[in-house]
Amino acid sequence: MTSFSIRPLRRTLLKIALALSILPVAGLAPASADEAKPDVIRIGSTAPGHLKFILYRNKKLLEDEFAKDGIKIELTTFDGGSAATVALGSGAIDFTYIGNNPSLRLAATGADVKLVGLSSWNRSNETQIVVKPDSPIQKIEDLKGKKVAYLAGTVRHSTFAKALKTVGLSINDVESLNLGIESSGPALSRGDVDAVVESTGPVQKLVEEGEARVIFDAGVSGSPEWAVPHLLSVNGDFARKYPDIVTRLLAVDIAAARWTDANPEETIAIFVKETGNSDNAVRATYPDGKFFQDPQITDEAVRALQGEEAFMADAGLLKGKVNYDTWIDRSFYDAAIKKVDASN
């Protein structure tokens, strides 16, 4: 088994922790003594987990950061983003690393949540559509009237709807089955479904095993604007009670994001180990050794989210309207980046 060394990342995180412990967090109100820290930080992601979530799990980066405070870390994966957002909105978990579609749907309800960072923003759309190798289906048009499996309410759902629209079809023109890859892959092999819409990693594994053939790759044939950031959100009540905790988590996030691009081979190896995807599949998801993990919420990212919200509303995938002024809170990132840069 390969041994991975991330001492440079740990040293960076140690410096950040020291900076956070001795410097005030600008612009954030101090918590009272009994509110200074939670007993546990609960973080959710869609299975098997977004990349930084996987690094946290594999290398215990957050455990290392918060151990001195006696704060436990709970990392939980969900079968879909919708379940994760329900947990975030209710306060059952504190943070989520999930896709834009479930995050936008939750924000549109007016739920007490804050967008504090990007989980990732890979400009190469990661959605593919596959069929059995011997299937007569050759192109998207051929899916009319066919059984297509995908997780409802996900980025894949949205991308599939956009792809259908380019050929004059809609979701209503196919028979949709709400299945994750653990069920949709075997269903495709048995012939219970005609096609599967999934992200690049799981799809490429099916292709390499001779179980599937790609008929549409959004990263190649889709429009660039289809690529929308995945998001890092926090429960609003948690953020108000523990602003310094949110800042510290974002500082770890920033350090981890920088480390991935500086250590592409180790990052890929960890992702392969944790997800079960093949090396080729992971490299297809993250071409050229770039991982797009910077959590900064840029104006460009906001415009992409607004465009996605408009599409979702048009397609009947969202009810309500997002108030970006109240939803987005950049103050935690601004405080965190100062600490990270000061530690370098």
C-alpha positions as CSV (number, residue, x, y, z in Angstrom):
1,M,0.0,0.0,0.0
2,T,1.3,3.4,-1.0
3,S,2.1,5.8,1.9
4,F,1.2,9.4,1.4
5,S,3.0,12.3,3.0
6,I,1.2,15.6,3.4
7,R,3.6,17.1,5.9
8,P,3.7,20.5,4.0
9,L,-0.1,20.6,4.3
10,R,0.0,19.8,8.0
11,R,2.6,22.4,8.6
12,T,0.4,25.0,6.8
13,L,-2.6,24.0,8.9
14,L,-0.5,24.2,12.1
15,K,0.5,27.8,11.2
16,I,-3.1,28.7,10.4
17,A,-4.2,27.3,13.8
18,L,-1.6,29.4,15.6
19,A,-2.6,32.5,13.7
20,L,-6.3,31.9,14.5
21,S,-5.5,31.3,18.1
22,I,-3.6,34.6,18.7
23,L,-5.3,37.0,16.2
24,P,-8.9,38.3,16.4
25,V,-11.2,37.4,13.5
26,A,-11.9,40.8,11.9
27,G,-15.5,41.8,11.5
28,L,-16.9,38.9,13.5
29,A,-18.6,39.3,16.9
30,P,-17.0,37.4,19.7
31,A,-19.0,34.4,21.1
32,S,-19.8,34.2,24.8
33,A,-17.9,31.7,26.9
34,D,-20.6,29.1,26.8
35,E,-21.0,29.6,23.0
36,A,-17.3,29.6,22.1
37,K,-17.3,26.2,20.6
38,P,-19.6,23.3,19.8
39,D,-19.2,19.8,21.0
40,V,-19.2,18.4,17.5
41,I,-19.0,19.7,13.9
42,R,-21.2,17.7,11.6
43,I,-20.4,17.9,7.9
44,G,-22.3,16.2,5.0
45,S,-21.5,15.5,1.4
46,T,-23.0,13.5,-1.4
47,A,-21.5,10.0,-1.5
48,P,-18.7,9.2,-1.8
49,G,-17.9,12.8,-1.0
50,H,-16.5,15.9,-2.6
51,L,-12.7,16.0,-2.9
52,K,-11.9,18.2,0.1
53,F,-14.4,16.2,2.2
54,I,-12.5,13.1,1.1
55,L,-9.2,14.7,2.1
56,Y,-10.7,15.5,5.5
57,R,-11.8,11.9,6.0
58,N,-8.6,10.4,4.7
59,K,-6.1,12.6,6.5
60,K,-8.2,13.7,9.4
61,L,-7.3,17.3,8.7
62,L,-10.3,18.7,10.7
63,E,-9.7,16.4,13.6
64,D,-6.2,17.7,13.8
65,E,-7.4,21.3,13.6
66,F,-10.0,21.0,16.3
67,A,-8.6,18.3,18.6
68,K,-7.1,20.9,20.9
69,D,-10.6,22.3,21.5
70,G,-12.0,18.9,22.3
71,I,-14.4,19.3,19.3
72,K,-15.4,16.1,17.5
73,I,-15.8,15.9,13.7
74,E,-18.6,13.9,12.1
75,L,-18.4,13.3,8.4
76,T,-21.5,11.9,6.8
77,T,-22.3,11.0,3.2
78,F,-25.8,11.2,1.7
79,D,-27.2,9.4,-1.4
80,G,-28.3,12.7,-2.9
81,G,-28.0,16.4,-2.3
82,S,-31.7,16.7,-1.4
83,A,-31.3,14.6,1.7
84,A,-28.2,16.6,2.7
85,T,-30.0,19.9,2.3
86,V,-32.9,18.8,4.5
87,A,-30.4,17.9,7.2
88,L,-28.6,21.2,6.8
89,G,-31.8,23.3,6.9
90,S,-33.0,21.5,10.0
91,G,-29.7,21.8,11.8
92,A,-29.1,18.1,11.9
93,I,-25.8,18.8,10.2
94,D,-23.8,22.0,10.2
95,F,-22.0,22.2,6.9
96,T,-22.5,20.6,3.4
97,Y,-20.2,20.1,0.5
98,I,-22.8,19.4,-2.2
99,G,-23.9,20.4,-5.7
100,N,-25.5,23.6,-6.8
101,N,-28.9,22.3,-7.7
102,P,-29.9,21.1,-4.2
103,S,-28.2,24.1,-2.6
104,L,-30.2,26.5,-4.8
105,R,-33.4,24.7,-4.1
106,L,-32.8,25.0,-0.4
107,A,-31.8,28.7,-0.6
108,A,-35.0,29.4,-2.7
109,T,-37.1,28.3,0.2
110,G,-35.7,31.0,2.4
111,A,-34.1,28.5,4.7
112,D,-31.7,29.7,7.4
113,V,-28.5,28.7,5.6
114,K,-25.4,30.6,4.3
115,L,-23.3,30.1,1.3
116,V,-19.7,30.6,2.6
117,G,-17.6,29.0,-0.1
118,L,-17.3,26.9,-3.2
119,S,-16.7,23.2,-2.8
120,S,-15.3,23.1,-6.3
121,W,-15.8,24.6,-9.8
122,N,-14.5,22.3,-12.6
123,R,-15.2,24.2,-15.8
124,S,-15.3,20.9,-17.7
125,N,-18.8,19.6,-17.0
126,E,-18.6,16.2,-15.4
127,T,-21.9,14.7,-16.6
128,Q,-22.0,11.8,-19.1
129,I,-24.8,9.6,-20.5
130,V,-24.1,6.0,-21.1
131,V,-26.0,2.9,-22.5
132,K,-25.1,-0.7,-22.8
133,P,-22.3,-1.4,-25.3
134,D,-24.6,-3.3,-27.6
135,S,-27.5,-0.8,-27.3
136,P,-29.0,0.5,-30.6
137,I,-29.1,4.0,-28.9
138,Q,-26.5,6.2,-30.5
139,K,-27.4,9.7,-29.6
140,I,-29.5,11.8,-27.3
141,E,-32.4,11.9,-29.7
142,D,-32.7,8.1,-29.4
143,L,-33.6,8.4,-25.7
144,K,-37.1,9.5,-26.5
145,G,-39.5,7.2,-24.7
146,K,-36.6,5.2,-23.1
147,K,-36.0,4.5,-19.4
148,V,-33.2,6.7,-18.1
149,A,-31.8,6.5,-14.6
150,Y,-30.4,9.5,-12.6
151,L,-30.7,11.0,-9.2
152,A,-33.5,13.6,-9.2
153,G,-32.6,17.1,-8.2
154,T,-28.9,16.7,-8.9
155,V,-26.5,18.6,-11.2
156,R,-26.8,15.5,-13.5
157,H,-30.6,16.0,-13.6
158,S,-30.1,19.6,-14.7
159,T,-27.4,18.8,-17.2
160,F,-29.6,16.0,-18.7
161,A,-32.5,18.4,-19.1
162,K,-30.2,20.9,-20.8
163,A,-28.8,18.2,-23.2
164,L,-32.4,17.1,-24.1
165,K,-33.3,20.7,-24.8
166,T,-30.6,21.0,-27.4
167,V,-32.3,18.4,-29.5
168,G,-35.9,19.6,-28.9
169,L,-36.7,17.2,-26.2
170,S,-37.5,17.6,-22.5
171,I,-37.4,15.4,-19.3
172,N,-41.1,14.6,-20.0
173,D,-40.0,12.8,-23.2
174,V,-38.2,10.1,-21.3
175,E,-39.2,7.7,-18.6
176,S,-37.1,8.8,-15.6
177,L,-36.0,6.5,-12.8
178,N,-34.6,8.1,-9.6
179,L,-31.6,5.9,-9.0
180,G,-28.0,6.5,-7.8
181,I,-25.0,4.8,-9.4
182,E,-25.1,1.9,-6.9
183,S,-28.5,0.9,-8.4
184,S,-28.4,2.4,-11.8
185,G,-25.1,0.6,-12.9
186,P,-26.5,-2.9,-12.2
187,A,-29.9,-1.9,-13.7
188,L,-28.1,-0.9,-16.9
189,S,-26.2,-4.2,-17.0
190,R,-29.5,-6.2,-16.5
191,G,-31.3,-4.2,-19.2
192,D,-33.8,-2.7,-16.7
193,V,-32.9,0.8,-17.8
194,D,-31.8,2.0,-21.3
195,A,-29.4,4.7,-20.2
196,V,-27.7,6.2,-17.1
197,V,-26.8,9.8,-16.5
198,E,-23.9,10.1,-14.1
199,S,-20.7,11.9,-13.3
200,T,-17.5,11.1,-15.1
201,G,-15.8,9.0,-12.4
202,P,-18.5,6.3,-11.9
203,V,-19.3,6.3,-15.7
204,Q,-15.7,5.7,-16.7
205,K,-15.4,2.8,-14.3
206,L,-18.4,1.2,-16.1
207,V,-16.9,1.9,-19.5
208,E,-13.5,0.4,-18.5
209,E,-15.3,-2.7,-17.2
210,G,-17.1,-3.1,-20.5
211,E,-20.5,-2.4,-19.0
212,A,-21.3,0.9,-20.7
213,R,-20.7,3.1,-23.8
214,V,-20.8,6.9,-23.7
215,I,-23.3,8.6,-26.0
216,F,-23.0,12.1,-24.6
217,D,-20.2,13.8,-22.7
218,A,-21.2,17.3,-21.4
219,G,-17.6,18.1,-20.9
220,V,-17.1,17.8,-24.7
221,S,-20.4,18.5,-26.2
222,G,-22.1,20.6,-23.6
223,S,-22.0,24.4,-23.4
224,P,-19.4,26.0,-21.1
225,E,-22.1,27.7,-19.0
226,W,-23.4,24.4,-18.0
227,A,-20.5,24.1,-15.6
228,V,-21.7,25.7,-12.3
229,P,-19.9,25.7,-8.9
230,H,-20.5,23.0,-6.3
231,L,-21.0,24.7,-2.9
232,L,-20.0,24.8,0.7
233,S,-22.9,25.9,3.0
234,V,-23.4,26.3,6.7
235,N,-26.5,26.3,8.9
236,G,-27.3,29.9,9.7
237,D,-27.7,29.3,13.5
238,F,-24.4,27.5,13.7
239,A,-22.6,30.4,11.8
240,R,-24.1,33.0,14.2
241,K,-23.1,31.0,17.3
242,Y,-19.6,29.9,16.2
243,P,-18.3,32.4,13.6
244,D,-14.6,31.6,14.5
245,I,-15.3,27.9,13.9
246,V,-16.6,28.7,10.4
247,T,-13.5,30.8,9.7
248,R,-11.2,28.1,10.9
249,L,-12.9,25.4,8.8
250,L,-12.6,27.6,5.8
251,A,-8.9,28.2,6.5
252,V,-8.4,24.4,6.5
253,D,-10.4,24.3,3.3
254,I,-8.2,26.9,1.6
255,A,-5.0,25.1,2.7
256,A,-6.3,21.8,1.4
257,A,-7.3,23.4,-1.9
258,R,-3.9,24.8,-2.5
259,W,-2.2,21.5,-1.5
260,T,-4.2,19.5,-4.1
261,D,-2.8,21.5,-7.1
262,A,0.7,21.4,-5.6
263,N,0.5,17.6,-5.1
264,P,-1.6,16.2,-8.0
265,E,-0.3,12.6,-7.9
266,E,-1.0,12.1,-4.2
267,T,-4.4,13.8,-4.5
268,I,-5.4,11.4,-7.3
269,A,-4.1,8.4,-5.4
270,I,-6.1,9.4,-2.3
271,F,-9.3,10.0,-4.4
272,V,-8.9,6.6,-6.1
273,K,-8.4,4.9,-2.8
274,E,-11.4,6.6,-1.2
275,T,-13.9,6.4,-4.0
276,G,-13.1,3.1,-5.7
277,N,-12.9,4.9,-9.1
278,S,-10.2,3.9,-11.5
279,D,-7.0,6.1,-11.9
280,N,-8.1,6.9,-15.5
281,A,-11.6,7.9,-14.4
282,V,-10.2,10.3,-11.8
283,R,-7.7,11.8,-14.2
284,A,-10.6,12.3,-16.7
285,T,-12.5,14.2,-14.0
286,Y,-9.5,16.3,-13.1
287,P,-7.6,16.9,-16.3
288,D,-4.1,18.3,-16.3
289,G,-3.7,17.7,-12.6
290,K,-5.9,20.7,-11.7
291,F,-8.6,20.2,-9.1
292,F,-10.5,23.5,-9.0
293,Q,-11.0,23.5,-5.3
294,D,-10.6,27.3,-4.5
295,P,-13.5,28.2,-2.2
296,Q,-13.6,31.9,-3.1
297,I,-17.1,33.0,-4.2
298,T,-16.3,35.3,-7.1
299,D,-18.7,37.5,-9.0
300,E,-18.4,35.0,-11.9
301,A,-19.5,32.2,-9.7
302,V,-22.5,34.1,-8.5
303,R,-23.5,34.8,-12.2
304,A,-23.2,31.1,-12.9
305,L,-25.4,30.3,-10.0
306,Q,-28.0,32.9,-11.1
307,G,-28.0,31.4,-14.6
308,E,-28.5,27.9,-13.2
309,E,-31.3,29.1,-10.9
310,A,-33.1,30.6,-13.9
311,F,-32.8,27.4,-15.9
312,M,-34.1,25.3,-12.9
313,A,-37.1,27.6,-12.5
314,D,-37.8,27.3,-16.2
315,A,-37.5,23.6,-16.1
316,G,-39.7,23.2,-13.0
317,L,-36.8,22.1,-10.9
318,L,-37.1,24.9,-8.4
319,K,-39.8,26.8,-6.5
320,G,-39.3,30.2,-5.0
321,K,-36.4,32.7,-5.6
322,V,-33.0,32.9,-4.1
323,N,-32.1,36.1,-2.3
324,Y,-28.3,36.3,-3.0
325,D,-27.8,39.3,-0.7
326,T,-28.9,37.3,2.3
327,W,-27.7,33.9,1.2
328,I,-24.1,34.6,0.4
329,D,-21.7,35.6,3.2
330,R,-18.1,36.2,2.1
331,S,-16.9,37.5,5.5
332,F,-15.8,34.1,6.7
333,Y,-13.7,33.5,3.6
334,D,-12.2,37.0,3.8
335,A,-11.2,36.4,7.4
336,A,-9.8,32.9,6.6
337,I,-7.7,33.9,3.6
338,K,-6.0,36.6,5.8
339,K,-5.0,33.9,8.3
340,V,-3.8,31.5,5.7
341,D,-1.7,34.1,3.9
342,A,-0.3,35.4,7.2
343,S,0.8,31.8,8.0
344,N,2.7,31.4,4.8
